[in-house]
């Protein structure tokens, strides 16, 4: 699969198959492979990759692993696992928080458990040159930013709400007055507001 075909396939998943999380999965795969430093190396496909990085079918808690988790570690190193989930979480944060694309799904568990539907992407990424992978990553990000509207709000365009009650509370003289139980007037004001609001 060539870079353009990979990007087109991702776009099809996003639009036709209604898997709006697909671009995030693709970017998570890329960042996952970058972390493992396997792009542009000896791996012809995902099957070859799994020989050096076995896929884990059990989670650290002992349950069934729903996401892509691999065992990593070379001779002399302590073995550890790596999951695509933190990479996907970062991409979701990029879209939803940094760029305010709130229409991008907040569905990390669902997205990352779909990884087996995209083994063809894993195969393609391992066969591409690192510079092509960089382009695919940027195109996937740009596609989401261009496809989904920003929901960022300019605070200068908002009309402030009159805050009579909070201003009263902030400016209220909390010192006790002669002949008045301490805090009685303050409590009375709060009670009156609560009674009016709740009835």
C-alpha positions as a Markdown table, in Angstrom:
| # | Residue | x | y | z |
|---|---|---|---|---|
| 1 | Unk | 0.0 | 0.0 | 0.0 |
| 2 | Unk | 1.5 | 3.4 | -1.0 |
| 3 | Unk | 1.2 | 6.4 | 1.2 |
| 4 | Unk | -1.6 | 8.0 | -0.8 |
| 5 | Unk | -3.6 | 4.7 | -0.7 |
| 6 | Unk | -3.1 | 4.5 | 3.0 |
| 7 | Unk | -4.4 | 8.0 | 3.5 |
| 8 | Unk | -7.3 | 7.3 | 1.1 |
| 9 | Unk | -8.2 | 4.2 | 3.1 |
| 10 | Unk | -8.2 | 6.1 | 6.3 |
| 11 | Unk | -10.5 | 8.8 | 4.8 |
| 12 | Unk | -12.9 | 6.0 | 3.6 |
| 13 | Unk | -13.0 | 4.6 | 7.1 |
| 14 | Unk | -13.7 | 8.0 | 8.5 |
| 15 | Unk | -16.5 | 8.9 | 6.0 |
| 16 | Unk | -18.0 | 5.8 | 4.5 |
| 17 | Unk | -17.6 | 3.4 | 7.4 |
| 18 | Unk | -18.4 | 6.0 | 10.0 |
| 19 | Unk | -15.3 | 5.3 | 12.0 |
| 20 | Unk | -14.4 | 8.8 | 12.9 |
| 21 | Unk | -11.7 | 7.5 | 15.2 |
| 22 | Unk | -9.8 | 5.9 | 12.3 |
| 23 | Unk | -7.3 | 8.8 | 11.8 |
| 24 | Unk | -6.4 | 8.7 | 15.4 |
| 25 | Unk | -5.8 | 5.0 | 15.2 |
| 26 | Unk | -3.5 | 5.5 | 12.2 |
| 27 | Unk | -1.5 | 8.3 | 14.0 |
| 28 | Unk | -1.3 | 6.1 | 17.2 |
| 29 | Unk | 0.1 | 3.2 | 15.1 |
| 30 | Unk | 2.7 | 5.6 | 13.7 |
| 31 | Unk | 3.8 | 6.9 | 17.1 |
| 32 | Unk | 3.7 | 3.4 | 18.5 |
| 33 | Unk | 6.2 | 2.3 | 15.8 |
| 34 | Unk | 8.3 | 5.4 | 16.3 |
| 35 | Unk | 8.6 | 4.6 | 20.0 |
| 36 | Unk | 9.8 | 1.1 | 19.1 |
| 37 | Unk | 12.1 | 2.5 | 16.4 |
| 38 | Unk | 11.0 | 0.0 | 13.8 |
| 39 | Unk | 10.0 | 2.2 | 10.9 |
| 40 | Unk | 12.2 | 1.7 | 7.8 |
| 41 | Unk | 13.9 | -1.3 | 9.4 |
| 42 | Unk | 13.9 | -5.0 | 8.5 |
| 43 | Unk | 10.2 | -5.8 | 8.9 |
| 44 | Unk | 8.4 | -6.7 | 5.7 |
| 45 | Unk | 5.0 | -6.8 | 7.5 |
| 46 | Unk | 3.3 | -7.1 | 10.8 |
| 47 | Unk | 3.8 | -10.8 | 11.0 |
| 48 | Unk | 7.6 | -10.3 | 10.8 |
| 49 | Unk | 7.4 | -7.6 | 13.4 |
| 50 | Unk | 5.5 | -9.9 | 15.9 |
| 51 | Unk | 8.5 | -12.3 | 15.9 |
| 52 | Unk | 10.6 | -9.6 | 17.7 |
| 53 | Unk | 7.7 | -7.9 | 19.5 |
| 54 | Unk | 5.2 | -10.6 | 20.5 |
| 55 | Unk | 1.6 | -9.5 | 20.8 |
| 56 | Unk | 0.3 | -9.9 | 24.3 |
| 57 | Unk | -3.2 | -11.4 | 24.7 |
| 58 | Unk | -3.4 | -10.9 | 28.4 |
| 59 | Unk | -3.5 | -7.5 | 30.2 |
| 60 | Unk | -1.3 | -6.7 | 33.2 |
| 61 | Unk | -4.3 | -7.4 | 35.4 |
| 62 | Unk | -4.7 | -10.9 | 34.0 |
| 63 | Unk | -7.7 | -10.2 | 31.8 |
| 64 | Unk | -8.0 | -10.5 | 28.0 |
| 65 | Unk | -6.2 | -7.7 | 26.3 |
| 66 | Unk | -8.5 | -5.7 | 23.9 |
| 67 | Unk | -5.9 | -3.4 | 22.5 |
| 68 | Unk | -2.5 | -3.9 | 20.8 |
| 69 | Unk | 0.1 | -4.6 | 23.4 |
| 70 | Unk | 3.5 | -6.0 | 22.6 |
| 71 | Unk | 6.4 | -7.3 | 24.6 |
| 72 | Unk | 9.6 | -5.5 | 24.1 |
| 73 | Unk | 13.1 | -5.8 | 25.5 |
| 74 | Unk | 16.4 | -7.0 | 24.1 |
| 75 | Unk | 18.9 | -9.5 | 25.5 |
| 76 | Unk | 20.1 | -8.1 | 28.8 |
| 77 | Unk | 17.2 | -5.7 | 29.2 |
| 78 | Unk | 14.2 | -6.3 | 31.4 |
| 79 | Unk | 11.2 | -7.1 | 29.3 |
| 80 | Unk | 8.3 | -4.6 | 29.3 |
| 81 | Unk | 5.1 | -4.1 | 27.4 |
| 82 | Unk | 4.0 | -1.3 | 25.2 |
| 83 | Unk | 0.4 | -0.5 | 24.2 |
| 84 | Unk | -1.1 | 1.7 | 21.6 |
| 85 | Unk | -3.6 | 3.1 | 24.1 |
| 86 | Unk | -1.4 | 6.0 | 25.5 |
| 87 | Unk | -0.5 | 7.0 | 21.9 |
| 88 | Unk | -4.2 | 7.1 | 21.0 |
| 89 | Unk | -5.1 | 9.0 | 24.1 |
| 90 | Unk | -2.5 | 11.7 | 23.1 |
| 91 | Unk | -4.0 | 11.9 | 19.6 |
| 92 | Unk | -7.5 | 12.2 | 21.0 |
| 93 | Unk | -6.3 | 15.0 | 23.3 |
| 94 | Unk | -4.6 | 16.7 | 20.3 |
| 95 | Unk | -7.9 | 16.8 | 18.4 |
| 96 | Unk | -10.4 | 17.4 | 21.2 |
| 97 | Unk | -8.5 | 19.6 | 23.6 |
| 98 | Unk | -5.7 | 21.3 | 21.7 |
| 99 | Unk | -7.7 | 22.0 | 18.5 |
| 100 | Unk | -11.2 | 22.0 | 20.0 |
| 101 | Unk | -12.6 | 19.4 | 17.5 |
| 102 | Unk | -15.3 | 18.2 | 19.9 |
| 103 | Unk | -17.0 | 16.2 | 17.1 |
| 104 | Unk | -14.0 | 13.9 | 17.1 |
| 105 | Unk | -15.2 | 10.9 | 19.1 |
| 106 | Unk | -14.2 | 10.5 | 22.8 |
| 107 | Unk | -14.0 | 6.7 | 22.4 |
| 108 | Unk | -10.4 | 5.5 | 23.2 |
| 109 | Unk | -11.4 | 2.0 | 24.4 |
| 110 | Unk | -13.6 | 1.4 | 21.3 |
| 111 | Unk | -11.0 | 2.8 | 18.9 |
| 112 | Unk | -8.0 | 0.9 | 20.3 |
| 113 | Unk | -9.8 | -2.4 | 20.5 |
| 114 | Unk | -10.5 | -2.1 | 16.8 |
| 115 | Unk | -6.8 | -2.4 | 16.0 |
| 116 | Unk | -7.1 | -5.9 | 14.4 |
| 117 | Unk | -9.3 | -4.3 | 11.7 |
| 118 | Unk | -6.3 | -2.3 | 10.5 |
| 119 | Unk | -3.5 | -4.8 | 10.3 |
| 120 | Unk | -3.2 | -3.7 | 6.6 |
| 121 | Unk | -2.2 | -0.3 | 7.9 |
| 122 | Unk | 0.4 | -1.9 | 10.2 |
| 123 | Unk | 1.8 | -3.8 | 7.2 |
| 124 | Unk | 1.9 | -0.7 | 5.1 |
| 125 | Unk | 3.6 | 1.5 | 7.7 |
| 126 | Unk | 6.4 | -1.1 | 8.2 |
| 127 | Unk | 7.0 | -1.1 | 4.5 |
| 128 | Unk | 7.1 | 2.7 | 4.0 |
| 129 | Unk | 10.2 | 4.9 | 4.3 |
| 130 | Unk | 10.2 | 7.0 | 7.5 |
| 131 | Unk | 9.8 | 10.3 | 5.5 |
| 132 | Unk | 6.7 | 8.8 | 3.9 |
| 133 | Unk | 5.3 | 7.8 | 7.3 |
| 134 | Unk | 5.9 | 11.4 | 8.6 |
| 135 | Unk | 3.8 | 12.7 | 5.6 |
| 136 | Unk | 1.0 | 10.2 | 6.3 |
| 137 | Unk | 0.9 | 11.2 | 9.9 |
| 138 | Unk | 0.6 | 14.9 | 9.1 |
| 139 | Unk | -2.0 | 14.2 | 6.4 |
| 140 | Unk | -4.1 | 12.2 | 8.9 |
| 141 | Unk | -3.9 | 15.1 | 11.4 |
| 142 | Unk | -4.7 | 17.7 | 8.8 |
| 143 | Unk | -7.6 | 15.7 | 7.4 |
| 144 | Unk | -9.3 | 15.7 | 10.8 |
| 145 | Unk | -8.6 | 19.4 | 11.4 |
| 146 | Unk | -10.0 | 20.2 | 7.9 |
| 147 | Unk | -13.0 | 17.9 | 8.2 |
| 148 | Unk | -14.3 | 18.8 | 11.7 |
| 149 | Unk | -15.2 | 22.3 | 12.8 |
| 150 | Unk | -13.4 | 24.0 | 15.6 |
| 151 | Unk | -15.6 | 24.7 | 18.6 |
| 152 | Unk | -13.2 | 27.2 | 20.1 |
| 153 | Unk | -14.9 | 30.2 | 21.6 |
| 154 | Unk | -13.4 | 33.7 | 21.8 |
| 155 | Unk | -14.1 | 34.9 | 25.3 |
| 156 | Unk | -14.1 | 38.5 | 24.0 |
| 157 | Unk | -17.3 | 37.7 | 22.1 |
| 158 | Unk | -19.3 | 36.6 | 25.2 |
| 159 | Unk | -21.6 | 38.9 | 27.1 |
| 160 | Unk | -20.9 | 38.7 | 30.8 |
| 161 | Unk | -23.8 | 37.5 | 33.0 |
| 162 | Unk | -24.8 | 39.9 | 35.7 |
| 163 | Unk | -23.6 | 38.4 | 39.0 |
| 164 | Unk | -25.7 | 40.2 | 41.6 |
| 165 | Unk | -25.7 | 37.4 | 44.2 |
| 166 | Unk | -22.0 | 36.5 | 44.0 |
| 167 | Unk | -21.1 | 40.2 | 44.2 |
| 168 | Unk | -23.3 | 40.5 | 47.3 |
| 169 | Unk | -21.6 | 37.6 | 48.9 |
| 170 | Unk | -18.1 | 38.9 | 48.1 |
| 171 | Unk | -18.8 | 42.3 | 49.4 |
| 172 | Unk | -20.9 | 41.3 | 52.4 |
| 173 | Unk | -19.6 | 42.5 | 55.8 |
| 174 | Unk | -18.9 | 39.3 | 57.7 |
| 175 | Unk | -18.2 | 41.0 | 61.0 |
| 176 | Unk | -20.9 | 40.6 | 63.5 |
| 177 | Unk | -23.1 | 43.6 | 64.3 |
| 178 | Unk | -24.3 | 44.6 | 67.7 |
| 179 | Unk | -27.3 | 42.6 | 68.8 |
| 180 | Unk | -27.2 | 40.1 | 65.9 |
| 181 | Unk | -26.1 | 36.5 | 66.1 |
| 182 | Unk | -22.8 | 36.0 | 64.3 |
| 183 | Unk | -23.5 | 35.2 | 60.6 |
| 184 | Unk | -27.3 | 35.4 | 60.9 |
| 185 | Unk | -27.8 | 37.9 | 58.1 |
| 186 | Unk | -25.4 | 36.1 | 55.7 |
| 187 | Unk | -27.2 | 32.8 | 56.4 |
| 188 | Unk | -30.6 | 34.4 | 55.9 |
| 189 | Unk | -29.5 | 35.8 | 52.5 |
| 190 | Unk | -28.2 | 32.3 | 51.4 |
| 191 | Unk | -31.4 | 30.6 | 52.7 |
| 192 | Unk | -33.6 | 33.1 | 50.8 |
| 193 | Unk | -31.8 | 32.5 | 47.6 |
| 194 | Unk | -31.9 | 28.7 | 48.0 |
| 195 | Unk | -35.6 | 28.8 | 48.8 |
| 196 | Unk | -36.3 | 30.9 | 45.8 |
| 197 | Unk | -34.2 | 28.8 | 43.5 |
| 198 | Unk | -35.5 | 25.4 | 44.6 |
| 199 | Unk | -39.2 | 26.2 | 44.7 |
